[in-house]
Each structure stands twice: as structure tokens, then as C-alpha cells.
Amino acid sequence: MKNEFIAYKAKAGDLILVYIADREVLGRCEEDTTRGIILKVPEFMGKGHPLSRGDAMREMLRNPIIILYGEKVVELAVELGLVDPQSILDVNGLKHVQIFKFTY
């Protein structure tokens, strides 16, 4: 599907944070009371811009801080070797991961 993701870029000091979500998870909030976790896709994601699969791959490879929401985009990060499948947070089917690339 063309433009299956939504991306939003935010600046924190000198850093750029790239948020990418599957379109279908926008506005979603899930809670797991047994683990004390509430996972909410940020509202500002609705103001993001559409991305194709190829564009999402490029954003993930070139940026040092990436925050992902949704099964498809998280799986894409696994395929790219950026995420260990055991590090994925899953709250009632809503998948989430944060990637921080450090250079020394």
C-alpha cells in the first residue's frame, strides 16, 4: 500500500526525533493494568505526513532517534536489523519500540 505510514518530526535541542506510525493505529490507546502500562499513540501524529514503505525505511536508517507505533512499522524496523524482536512492547496488540543510535 502506498503511504501506509504517518511520520512526524520533532526537535529536542539539537536532536531530531522521528515518530512513525501505521495509519491504522492513529488515535489508539491501550492499557494493561496487570503491568501498569498505558500506551497511547501521540495526538500530534495526526498532523504528520504520509510515508511509503521505502520512505519509512530511509527515515529509520538515516535518523538517530526513532519512535515507532504499529505492527507493520515495527516489523519493518526488525527487518532492517534496527530492533531485536524481544525488545518490542506489545500492549493489547499495539506494538511500540524506541530506537536510539549512538555514535562515539
Buried (B, 14 or more C-beta within 10 A) or exposed (E): EEEBBBBBEEEEEEEEBBBBBBBEBBEBEBEBEEEEBEBBBBEEBEEBEEBEBEBBBEBBEEBEBBBBBBBBBBBBBBEEEBBEEEEBBBBEEBBBBEBEEEEE
